[in-house]
Amino acid sequence: MTMKITSVSVFKLFNEFDYELVLSQPLTFIHSPNGMGKSTLMRMLYAALRGDIEYLKGTPFERLDIGFDEGSVLIIQNFQGDMLIQMQRSDVETTLTAAEMSAIVDTVYIPPERLAVRRGDGHLASTLDVYAQELLETIRYAKEHTELEIHQRDDVADMPDGDLEFWCKDLKAKLDFIKDAGFEPDIPAGKKFPPSRYEIGKDRAGYEQLACSISDYVERNYILAESIIIYKDIVNEIYLNKTMSVSEGGKIGISMDNGTSLDLQKLSSGEKQILIMFYALLFHTPQGSIVILDEPEISLHVSWQQVLGSYFSDICRVRDIQMIVATHSPQIIHDRWDDAVELRPADA
């Protein structure tokens, strides 16, 4: 079971602001004027779910409560730098360590400063170049590892022949989808997949084994294939006069409608933001996780801002994630004001 946040309350942020927020599911927009602590609250929320106690110690506040959909509340009290961290369930409070905090739920933070990323050696690099290289290596690995591993499931032996045939057809549909992304497994010579009921009857044990191995391959590669296809679809629906492609070798390419190829660094800052933001959402966000996205509107034209909410909502649905989006732009919220929360003091 994945946990979702239903409420966030902070008291005496900067020794001044009290906020009590009720979040929509699965997408919430948080907006406010500058200087109200919106970005700080987003970083605090991420720090709390990553076990980053040092960040919390360095932030002036008295208490942070994070409520979850199964009824528990993460309570963080700051006694002038001494932190008391507890999880409350059914009025019973248990003290948590940093490691236990980070194990509550997978959390991804996408900051406003997205164009550069710090490498392991401490040097800054273009985020777009890093992501493009990462995708190339990921796809190359998938294309080089096409062999099927031997797997067996205990429940398959009890399947009637008709159910096994149906399962094989479902697996074949998923293999075709993965193939559209540019890679596929090696089917053993002499094996037809999906098999007919007659072929299953002739070699039941062999097709049980093959179906289990293909199921394992699908589990390992389906999300990657889905991410590649959705990524291309979203970017190409947003871009004007350009098309983004991913080559068979895994290289991201950009071409003008007139056929001119462009280097990634020749894109506008807004076009780079789209590539970076949706790459992080699709390739760095585990199923069932929580995403905190700060200021998605940076460098984007109003018309692009207005369509982001629809894509965010679709990704939430496909990946069963929760998104908390902090923004200054009413255009980002657009027609989703029922999912928007204003950051205003609790007594206002």
Secondary structure in CASP SS format (residue, H / E / C, confidence):
PFRMAT SS
TARGET T0000
AUTHOR 0000-0000-0000
METHOD secondary structure of the structure
MODEL  1
M C 1.00
T C 1.00
M C 1.00
K C 1.00
I E 1.00
T E 1.00
S E 1.00
V E 1.00
S E 1.00
V E 1.00
F E 1.00
K E 1.00
L E 1.00
F C 1.00
N C 1.00
E C 1.00
F E 1.00
D E 1.00
Y E 1.00
E E 1.00
L E 1.00
V E 1.00
L C 1.00
S C 1.00
Q C 1.00
P C 1.00
L E 1.00
T E 1.00
F E 1.00
I E 1.00
H E 1.00
S C 1.00
P C 1.00
N C 1.00
G C 1.00
M C 1.00
G C 1.00
K H 1.00
S H 1.00
T H 1.00
L H 1.00
M H 1.00
R H 1.00
M H 1.00
L H 1.00
Y H 1.00
A H 1.00
A H 1.00
L H 1.00
R H 1.00
G C 1.00
D C 1.00
I H 1.00
E H 1.00
Y H 1.00
L H 1.00
K H 1.00
G C 1.00
T C 1.00
P C 1.00
F C 1.00
E C 1.00
R E 1.00
L E 1.00
D E 1.00
I E 1.00
G E 1.00
F E 1.00
D C 1.00
E C 1.00
G C 1.00
S C 1.00
V E 1.00
L E 1.00
I E 1.00
I E 1.00
Q E 1.00
N E 1.00
F E 1.00
Q C 1.00
G C 1.00
D E 1.00
M E 1.00
L E 1.00
I E 1.00
Q E 1.00
M E 1.00
Q E 1.00
R E 1.00
S C 1.00
D C 1.00
V E 1.00
E E 1.00
T E 1.00
T E 1.00
L C 1.00
T C 1.00
A H 1.00
A H 1.00
E H 1.00
M H 1.00
S H 1.00
A C 1.00
I C 1.00
V C 1.00
D C 1.00
T E 1.00
V E 1.00
Y E 1.00
I E 1.00
P C 1.00
P C 1.00
E C 1.00
R C 1.00
L C 1.00
A E 1.00
V E 1.00
R E 1.00
R C 1.00
G C 1.00
D C 1.00
G C 1.00
H C 1.00
L E 1.00
A E 1.00
S E 1.00
T H 1.00
L H 1.00
D H 1.00
V H 1.00
Y H 1.00
A H 1.00
Q H 1.00
E H 1.00
L H 1.00
L H 1.00
E H 1.00
T H 1.00
I H 1.00
R H 1.00
Y H 1.00
A H 1.00
K H 1.00
E H 1.00
H C 1.00
T C 1.00
E C 1.00
L C 1.00
E C 1.00
I C 1.00
H C 1.00
Q C 1.00
R C 1.00
D C 1.00
D C 1.00
V H 1.00
A H 1.00
D H 1.00
M C 1.00
P C 1.00
D H 1.00
G H 1.00
D H 1.00
L H 1.00
E H 1.00
F H 1.00
W H 1.00
C H 1.00
K H 1.00
D H 1.00
L H 1.00
K H 1.00
A H 1.00
K H 1.00
L H 1.00
D H 1.00
F H 1.00
I H 1.00
K H 1.00
D H 1.00
A C 1.00
G C 1.00
F C 1.00
E C 1.00
P C 1.00
D C 1.00
I C 1.00
P C 1.00
A C 1.00
G C 1.00
K C 1.00
K C 1.00
F C 1.00
P C 1.00
P C 1.00
S C 1.00
R H 1.00
Y H 1.00
E H 1.00
I H 1.00
G H 1.00
K H 1.00
D C 1.00
R H 1.00
A H 1.00
G H 1.00
Y H 1.00
E H 1.00
Q H 1.00
L H 1.00
A H 1.00
C H 1.00
S H 1.00
I H 1.00
S H 1.00
D H 1.00
Y H 1.00
V H 1.00
E H 1.00
R H 1.00
N H 1.00
Y H 1.00
I H 1.00
L H 1.00
A H 1.00
E H 1.00
S H 1.00
I H 1.00
I H 1.00
I H 1.00
Y H 1.00
K H 1.00
D H 1.00
I H 1.00
V H 1.00
N H 1.00
E H 1.00
I H 1.00
Y C 1.00
L C 1.00
N C 1.00
K E 1.00
T E 1.00
M E 1.00
S E 1.00
V E 1.00
S C 1.00
E C 1.00
G C 1.00
G C 1.00
K C 1.00
I E 1.00
G E 1.00
I E 1.00
S E 1.00
M E 1.00
D C 1.00
N C 1.00
G C 1.00
T C 1.00
S E 1.00
L E 1.00
D C 1.00
L H 1.00
Q H 1.00
K H 1.00
L C 1.00
S C 1.00
S H 1.00
G H 1.00
E H 1.00
K H 1.00
Q H 1.00
I H 1.00
L H 1.00
I H 1.00
M H 1.00
F H 1.00
Y H 1.00
A H 1.00
L H 1.00
L H 1.00
F H 1.00
H C 1.00
T C 1.00
P C 1.00
Q C 1.00
G C 1.00
S C 1.00
I E 1.00
V E 1.00
I E 1.00
L E 1.00
D E 1.00
E C 1.00
P C 1.00
E C 1.00
I C 1.00
S C 1.00
L C 1.00
H C 1.00
V H 1.00
S H 1.00
W H 1.00
Q H 1.00
Q H 1.00
V H 1.00
L H 1.00
G H 1.00
S H 1.00
Y H 1.00
F H 1.00
S H 1.00
D H 1.00
I H 1.00
C H 1.00
R H 1.00
V H 1.00
R H 1.00
D C 1.00
I C 1.00
Q E 1.00
M E 1.00
I E 1.00
V E 1.00
A E 1.00
T E 1.00
H C 1.00
S C 1.00
P H 1.00
Q H 1.00
I H 1.00
I H 1.00
H C 1.00
D C 1.00
R C 1.00
W H 1.00
D H 1.00
D H 1.00
A E 1.00
V E 1.00
E E 1.00
L C 1.00
R C 1.00
P C 1.00
A C 1.00
D C 1.00
A C 1.00
END
